C-alpha cells in the first residue's frame, strides 16, 4: 500500500513537472489578417522547424482586420495579453508609447535582426529612438500598365506625373484612363503621402511636434494630387481589375496582390501588361519615384513573462530561410496567393518572374512607411480625406483645405503631447539605463 502511494505521488509530481515545463516552453502569438490557408502553412512550419529546433511551442490566434485593435487594447488593459503581437505596423508604437510593448532595441542581436528589412519600414515602428516592432511581411505600391494600349497610341513608358498629365487627354480621347490606388476612400491618405514623400514632405516635422501639412512642399504635393481629379479628370471610382482588363484603364497603381490577380485571373491579357515603379516627381533634375512600402510587424508585450522565447520566435520568423519557406509554400500551395518577405535578402528568391522581382526589389528598397506620431492614424487619415473631398467634390481651394487639415492636426498633436508626456518620459528614462 505504501509503495502504491509513493508511486502515485511520483506520477502526480511528474505530471505537474511536465505541465510546468510545457507551459514555460509555450508562447502565445496573435497575428492579424491571414487567410486560414496561410495560417495553416505558418503553423505547420512553426511546429516542424521552430518548435523542433528550440523546444518552444507556439499557440497562434488569428485576428481579423476589423477588430484587431480592440482585441489587443482589451488584452493589454485586462493584463491577459499574448506574448507576441502581430499587426499593422503603426499600431505597435501606439501600444508602445502607452507602455504596453517593450523597446526591442535592448534585445540580444537587435542590430542584426533590424538590418534584415528595409530601413523605410521602421518609420512606422519607431518613436524617439524606441523600436516597438520588427516587420515580417512586406507590401509596396507599384504601377501596372497596359503596354498594348500605350503602344497603339504611340505613348512611350512614362516615369513622371508631368509626363502623365501630357498624355492624359490622349488616353481619355481614346476611352481609357489612369487611376490612383485609393480614390476618395478613407485610405486616400496613402495616395497623398506618395506625392508628399516625392517632394521631401511628410505629415510631421522632424521632431514630431508639429504638422507637416502646411509646409510649401506638402501644399504643392496636395495640389498636384487633387489636380489629377479636378483638372485632369481621372476617375473618382471604378472597378479597377475589370477596367484594367477591358482597357478602360491603361495605367493603375496597386499593391502586389494585383500582380497575381492579373496572372491567374486574366489570361486573356497575358503579355499585354507590365509592372514598374510608380510615377514620380522631378526634384533636382531627377525623378523621385518613392511609394508607400511596409508590412505587418511583430512586437512583444511588456506583460509577457517569456520575452526571451518571444524574441527567439521573432528572430526565427524574420530569418531569410524562414521567410523563403513561408513564401514558397504559400505561393505554390495556394493558387494566386503572394507572400512578399520583409527580409531584404529573400525577395529576389521567391517564385516570380525575374522582371517582377526586380521591380518589387527596387520599389521596396526606395519605399517608405508612414511615419508614426502620437496622433492616432485614423485621425490623420480623416484630416486628409476631408481635405481631399472638400477640394474634389466641393471645389474648395487646395491650399485652404490642406491648411485647415494642418490646423486640426496641430491641435491634436498638442493634446497628445500632454496626454503621453509621462509615458514617454518613463520610456526614455528606461532606454538610458
C-alpha positions as CSV (number, residue, x, y, z in Angstrom):
1,X,0.0,0.0,0.0
2,X,2.8,2.4,0.9
3,X,4.6,1.5,-2.4
4,X,1.4,2.3,-4.3
5,X,1.0,5.7,-2.6
6,X,4.7,6.6,-3.3
7,X,4.2,5.6,-6.9
8,X,1.0,7.7,-7.2
9,X,2.8,10.7,-5.7
10,X,5.7,10.3,-8.1
11,X,3.3,10.1,-11.1
12,X,1.5,13.2,-9.9
13,X,4.8,15.1,-9.4
14,X,5.9,14.0,-12.9
15,X,2.6,15.2,-14.4
16,X,2.9,18.6,-12.6
17,X,6.6,19.0,-13.6
18,X,5.6,18.2,-17.3
19,X,2.8,20.7,-17.2
20,X,5.1,23.4,-15.8
21,X,7.9,22.7,-18.3
22,X,5.4,22.7,-21.2
23,X,3.9,26.0,-20.0
24,X,7.4,27.5,-19.7
25,X,8.2,26.5,-23.3
26,X,5.0,27.8,-24.9
27,X,4.3,31.3,-26.1
28,X,1.1,32.9,-27.3
29,X,1.3,34.7,-30.7
30,X,-1.6,36.8,-32.1
31,X,-1.4,37.6,-35.8
32,X,-3.7,39.7,-37.9
33,X,-5.4,39.2,-41.2
34,X,-4.0,35.9,-42.5
35,X,-6.3,33.7,-44.6
36,X,-6.9,30.3,-43.0
37,X,-4.8,28.6,-45.7
38,X,-1.8,30.8,-44.9
39,X,-2.2,30.3,-41.1
40,X,-2.2,26.5,-41.6
41,X,1.1,26.8,-43.5
42,X,2.7,29.1,-40.9
43,X,1.6,26.8,-38.1
44,X,2.9,23.7,-39.7
45,X,6.3,25.3,-40.5
46,X,6.5,26.6,-36.9
47,X,6.0,23.1,-35.5
48,X,8.4,21.4,-37.9
49,X,11.1,24.0,-37.7
50,X,10.9,26.4,-34.8
51,X,9.5,24.2,-32.1
52,X,11.5,21.2,-33.3
53,X,14.7,23.3,-33.0
54,X,14.1,25.3,-29.9
55,X,11.5,23.3,-27.9
56,X,9.3,26.4,-27.7
57,X,5.7,25.7,-28.8
58,X,3.6,28.5,-30.3
59,X,-0.1,28.9,-29.7
60,X,-1.4,31.1,-32.6
61,X,-4.6,33.2,-32.7
62,X,-5.5,34.9,-36.0
63,X,-7.4,38.2,-35.6
64,X,-9.4,40.0,-38.3
65,X,-8.6,43.4,-39.6
66,X,-12.0,44.6,-38.5
67,X,-11.4,44.2,-34.7
68,X,-7.7,43.6,-34.1
69,X,-7.1,47.0,-32.5
70,X,-9.9,46.5,-29.9
71,X,-8.8,42.9,-29.2
72,X,-5.2,44.0,-28.5
73,X,-6.3,47.0,-26.5
74,X,-8.6,45.0,-24.3
75,X,-6.0,42.3,-23.8
76,X,-3.4,44.9,-22.8
77,X,-5.9,46.6,-20.4
78,X,-7.0,43.3,-18.8
79,X,-3.5,42.0,-18.3
80,X,-4.3,39.0,-20.3
81,X,-2.3,39.8,-23.4
82,X,-0.4,37.4,-25.6
83,X,3.4,37.3,-25.6
84,X,3.7,38.4,-29.2
85,X,1.6,40.9,-31.1
86,X,1.4,40.8,-34.8
87,X,-0.5,43.6,-36.5
88,X,-0.3,46.6,-38.9
89,X,2.9,48.4,-38.1
90,X,1.5,51.8,-36.9
91,X,-0.5,50.1,-34.2
92,X,2.6,48.7,-32.4
93,X,4.1,52.1,-31.3
94,X,0.6,53.2,-30.4
95,X,0.7,50.4,-27.8
96,X,4.3,51.0,-27.1
97,X,4.1,54.7,-26.0
98,X,1.4,53.6,-23.6
99,X,3.9,51.2,-22.0
100,X,2.2,48.1,-23.3
101,X,5.0,47.0,-25.7
102,X,8.8,46.6,-24.9
103,X,11.5,48.6,-26.7
104,X,13.2,45.9,-28.8
105,X,16.5,47.7,-29.1
106,X,17.5,46.1,-25.8
107,X,17.1,42.5,-27.1
108,X,20.1,40.4,-28.0
109,X,21.4,40.8,-31.6
110,X,18.8,43.5,-32.2
111,X,21.0,45.3,-34.8
112,X,21.3,42.1,-36.8
113,X,17.6,41.5,-36.8
114,X,16.9,45.2,-37.5
115,X,19.1,45.1,-40.6
116,X,17.1,42.3,-42.2
117,X,14.4,44.5,-43.6
118,X,14.2,47.8,-45.5
119,X,15.0,50.9,-43.5
120,X,11.9,52.8,-44.6
121,X,9.7,50.2,-42.9
122,X,10.8,51.4,-39.5
123,X,9.3,54.9,-39.7
124,X,6.0,53.2,-38.8
125,X,7.5,51.3,-35.9
126,X,9.7,53.8,-34.0
127,X,9.3,56.8,-31.8
128,X,12.2,58.9,-30.5
129,X,14.7,56.1,-30.9
130,X,12.4,53.4,-29.4
131,X,11.6,50.5,-31.7
132,X,8.4,48.5,-31.0
133,X,8.3,46.1,-33.8
134,X,10.1,44.0,-36.5
135,X,8.4,43.6,-39.9
136,X,7.7,40.0,-41.0
137,X,5.6,40.7,-44.2
138,X,6.1,43.3,-47.0
139,X,4.0,45.3,-49.4
140,X,4.6,48.1,-51.8
141,X,2.6,50.2,-54.3
142,X,3.7,49.8,-58.0
143,X,2.4,50.9,-61.4
144,X,0.6,48.4,-63.7
145,X,0.3,49.5,-67.4
146,X,-1.4,48.1,-70.5
147,X,1.6,48.1,-72.8
148,X,-0.6,47.2,-75.9
149,X,-2.8,50.2,-75.4
150,X,0.1,52.6,-74.8
151,X,1.9,51.3,-77.8
152,X,-1.1,51.6,-80.1
153,X,-1.4,55.3,-79.0
154,X,2.3,55.9,-79.6
155,X,2.9,56.5,-75.9
156,X,6.3,55.6,-74.5
157,X,6.7,54.2,-71.0
158,X,6.2,57.1,-68.5
159,X,8.2,58.0,-65.4
160,X,6.8,61.2,-64.0
161,X,3.5,62.9,-63.2
162,X,4.3,65.7,-65.6
163,X,4.5,63.1,-68.4
164,X,1.2,61.6,-67.4
165,X,-0.5,65.0,-67.5
166,X,0.7,65.4,-71.1
167,X,-0.8,62.1,-72.3
168,X,-4.0,62.0,-70.2
169,X,-6.0,63.9,-72.8
170,X,-4.9,61.4,-75.5
171,X,-5.7,58.5,-73.3
172,X,-9.2,59.9,-72.4
173,X,-9.9,60.7,-76.0
174,X,-9.4,57.0,-76.7
175,X,-11.7,55.8,-73.9
176,X,-9.0,54.8,-71.4
177,X,-7.6,56.5,-68.3
178,X,-5.3,56.3,-65.3
179,X,-6.3,55.7,-61.7
180,X,-4.7,56.2,-58.3
181,X,-5.0,53.4,-55.8
182,X,-7.5,54.6,-53.2
183,X,-9.9,57.0,-54.9
184,X,-11.8,59.1,-52.3
185,X,-12.0,56.4,-49.6
186,X,-10.7,56.8,-46.1
187,X,-7.4,55.2,-47.3
188,X,-6.7,58.0,-49.8
189,X,-4.0,59.2,-47.3
190,X,-1.7,56.6,-48.9
191,X,-2.1,58.3,-52.3
192,X,-1.5,61.8,-50.8
193,X,1.6,60.7,-48.9
194,X,3.2,59.4,-52.1
195,X,3.1,62.9,-53.6
196,X,4.3,64.3,-50.3
197,X,7.2,61.9,-49.9
198,X,8.4,62.5,-53.5
199,X,8.8,66.2,-52.7
200,X,10.5,65.6,-49.4
201,X,7.5,66.4,-47.3
202,X,5.8,64.3,-44.6
203,X,2.8,64.7,-42.2
204,X,5.0,65.7,-39.2
205,X,8.0,67.9,-38.8
206,X,11.3,66.3,-37.9
207,X,10.8,66.2,-34.1
208,X,7.1,65.1,-34.4
209,X,5.8,68.2,-32.6
210,X,4.0,69.9,-35.5
211,X,2.0,69.0,-38.6
212,X,3.8,69.0,-41.9
213,X,0.7,69.5,-43.9
214,X,1.2,73.3,-44.2
215,X,4.8,73.2,-45.5
216,X,5.3,74.6,-49.0
217,X,6.3,71.1,-50.3
218,X,3.2,69.4,-48.8
219,X,0.9,72.1,-50.2
220,X,2.4,71.7,-53.7
221,X,2.1,67.9,-53.4
222,X,-1.6,68.1,-52.2
223,X,-2.4,70.4,-55.1
224,X,-0.8,68.1,-57.6
225,X,-2.8,65.2,-56.1
226,X,-6.2,67.0,-56.2
227,X,-5.5,68.4,-59.7
228,X,-5.4,64.9,-61.1
229,X,-9.1,64.7,-60.2
230,X,-10.3,68.2,-60.7
231,X,-8.3,69.3,-63.8
232,X,-7.2,66.0,-65.4
233,X,-10.4,64.1,-64.7
234,X,-9.1,60.7,-63.5
235,X,-11.9,58.5,-62.1
236,X,-13.2,59.0,-58.6
237,X,-14.4,55.5,-58.6
238,X,-14.1,52.5,-60.9
239,X,-13.8,48.7,-60.6
240,X,-10.1,48.6,-61.1
241,X,-9.5,44.9,-62.0
242,X,-12.3,44.8,-64.6
243,X,-11.4,48.2,-66.0
244,X,-7.7,47.3,-66.4
245,X,-8.6,44.0,-68.1
246,X,-11.1,45.5,-70.6
247,X,-8.9,48.6,-71.3
248,X,-11.0,51.3,-69.6
249,X,-7.8,51.9,-67.5
250,X,-4.4,51.8,-69.2
251,X,-2.5,52.6,-66.0
252,X,-3.2,51.8,-62.4
253,X,-1.4,51.9,-59.1
254,X,-2.0,48.9,-56.9
255,X,-0.5,46.6,-54.2
256,X,1.5,43.4,-55.1
257,X,-1.6,41.1,-54.9
258,X,-2.8,42.8,-58.2
259,X,0.2,41.1,-60.0
260,X,-1.0,37.6,-59.1
261,X,-4.7,38.5,-59.7
262,X,-3.8,39.5,-63.3
263,X,-1.5,36.5,-63.8
264,X,-4.1,33.9,-62.7
265,X,-7.4,35.6,-63.4
266,X,-6.8,37.5,-66.7
267,X,-5.0,35.1,-69.1
268,X,-6.7,37.0,-72.0
269,X,-4.3,39.9,-71.5
270,X,-1.1,37.9,-70.8
271,X,1.9,39.5,-72.4
272,X,-0.1,42.8,-72.8
273,X,0.8,44.4,-69.5
274,X,3.8,45.1,-67.3
275,X,4.7,46.4,-63.9
276,X,7.0,49.2,-63.0
277,X,7.7,51.7,-60.2
278,X,5.0,54.4,-59.6
279,X,5.3,57.7,-61.4
280,X,7.5,60.2,-59.7
281,X,8.1,63.9,-59.2
282,X,11.1,65.7,-60.7
283,X,13.3,67.1,-57.9
284,X,16.8,68.5,-58.6
285,X,16.9,67.1,-62.1
286,X,16.0,63.6,-61.0
287,X,12.6,61.8,-60.8
288,X,11.8,60.6,-57.3
289,X,9.6,57.5,-57.6
290,X,9.2,56.7,-54.0
291,X,6.0,55.0,-52.9
292,X,4.4,53.5,-49.8
293,X,6.1,50.4,-48.5
294,X,5.7,48.4,-45.3
295,X,4.1,45.4,-43.8
296,X,2.8,43.6,-40.7
297,X,5.2,43.6,-37.8
298,X,5.8,41.7,-34.5
299,X,6.3,43.1,-31.1
300,X,6.5,41.8,-27.5
301,X,4.0,42.8,-24.8
302,X,5.5,44.2,-21.6
303,X,3.4,41.8,-19.6
304,X,5.0,38.8,-21.2
305,X,6.9,36.5,-18.9
306,X,8.5,34.9,-21.9
307,X,10.3,37.7,-23.6
308,X,13.4,35.7,-24.5
309,X,11.3,32.9,-26.0
310,X,9.2,35.5,-27.9
311,X,12.4,37.2,-29.2
312,X,13.6,33.8,-30.4
313,X,10.4,33.4,-32.3
314,X,10.7,36.9,-33.9
315,X,14.3,36.1,-34.9
316,X,13.2,32.8,-36.5
317,X,10.3,34.0,-38.5
318,X,12.2,37.0,-39.9
319,X,15.2,35.0,-40.9
320,X,15.8,34.6,-44.6
321,X,15.4,30.8,-44.6
322,X,12.1,31.0,-42.8
323,X,10.8,33.9,-44.9
324,X,11.6,32.0,-48.1
325,X,10.0,28.8,-46.8
326,X,6.8,30.7,-46.0
327,X,6.7,32.5,-49.3
328,X,7.4,29.3,-51.4
329,X,4.8,27.2,-49.5
330,X,2.1,29.9,-49.7
331,X,2.7,30.7,-53.4
332,X,2.9,27.0,-54.5
333,X,0.1,25.6,-52.3
334,X,-2.4,28.5,-52.6
335,X,-3.2,29.3,-56.3
336,X,-2.9,33.1,-56.9
337,X,-1.5,33.9,-53.4
338,X,1.5,36.1,-52.9
339,X,3.7,36.5,-49.9
340,X,6.4,39.2,-50.1
341,X,9.0,38.6,-47.5
342,X,10.2,41.5,-45.3
343,X,13.7,40.0,-45.3
344,X,15.6,42.1,-47.8
345,X,17.7,39.0,-48.8
346,X,14.6,37.0,-49.7
347,X,12.6,39.0,-52.1
348,X,14.7,38.2,-55.2
349,X,14.4,34.5,-54.5
350,X,10.6,33.9,-54.4
351,X,8.9,32.1,-57.3
352,X,8.1,35.1,-59.6
353,X,9.5,36.1,-62.9
354,X,12.8,38.0,-62.8
355,X,11.3,41.3,-64.1
356,X,8.7,41.3,-61.4
357,X,11.2,40.6,-58.7
358,X,13.5,43.4,-59.9
359,X,10.6,45.9,-59.8
360,X,9.4,44.8,-56.3
361,X,13.0,44.9,-55.0
362,X,13.7,48.4,-56.2
363,X,10.3,49.7,-55.1
364,X,10.8,48.1,-51.6
365,X,14.3,49.4,-51.3
366,X,13.3,53.0,-52.1
367,X,9.8,52.9,-50.5
368,X,8.9,54.2,-47.1
369,X,6.4,53.5,-44.4
370,X,4.0,56.0,-42.8
371,X,5.8,58.0,-40.1
372,X,4.5,57.3,-36.5
373,X,3.4,60.2,-34.5
374,X,1.2,60.4,-31.4
375,X,-2.0,61.3,-33.3
376,X,-3.8,58.1,-34.0
377,X,-3.6,57.1,-37.7
378,X,-7.4,57.1,-38.1
379,X,-7.5,60.8,-37.1
380,X,-4.7,61.7,-39.6
381,X,-6.5,59.8,-42.3
382,X,-9.7,61.6,-41.6
383,X,-8.0,65.1,-41.9
384,X,-6.6,64.2,-45.3
385,X,-9.8,62.5,-46.5
386,X,-11.9,65.5,-45.6
387,X,-9.4,68.0,-47.1
388,X,-9.4,66.0,-50.4
389,X,-13.2,65.6,-50.6
390,X,-13.6,69.4,-50.0
391,X,-11.4,70.1,-53.0
392,X,-12.6,67.4,-55.3
393,X,-16.3,67.3,-54.5
394,X,-16.9,70.9,-53.3
395,X,-14.4,73.0,-55.2
396,X,-12.6,74.3,-52.2
397,X,-9.1,75.8,-52.8
398,X,-6.5,73.0,-52.2
399,X,-4.2,75.3,-50.1
400,X,-7.1,76.4,-47.9
401,X,-8.2,72.8,-47.4
402,X,-4.8,71.4,-46.5
403,X,-4.0,74.3,-44.2
404,X,-7.3,73.6,-42.3
405,X,-6.2,69.9,-42.0
406,X,-2.8,71.1,-40.7
407,X,-4.6,73.3,-38.0
408,X,-6.7,70.3,-36.9
409,X,-3.6,68.1,-36.8
410,X,-1.7,70.6,-34.7
411,X,-4.5,70.8,-32.1
412,X,-4.4,67.0,-31.8
413,X,-0.6,66.9,-31.6
414,X,-0.5,69.4,-28.7
415,X,-3.2,67.4,-26.9
416,X,-1.4,64.1,-27.4
417,X,2.0,65.5,-26.3
418,X,0.4,66.4,-23.0
419,X,-1.5,63.1,-22.7
420,X,1.5,60.9,-23.4
421,X,4.2,63.0,-21.6
422,X,4.6,60.9,-18.5
423,X,4.6,57.6,-20.5
424,X,7.3,58.9,-22.9
425,X,9.5,60.3,-20.2
426,X,9.3,56.9,-18.5
427,X,10.2,55.1,-21.7
428,X,13.1,57.4,-22.5
429,X,14.5,57.1,-18.9
430,X,14.3,53.3,-19.2
431,X,16.2,53.4,-22.5
432,X,19.0,55.4,-20.9
433,X,19.6,52.8,-18.2
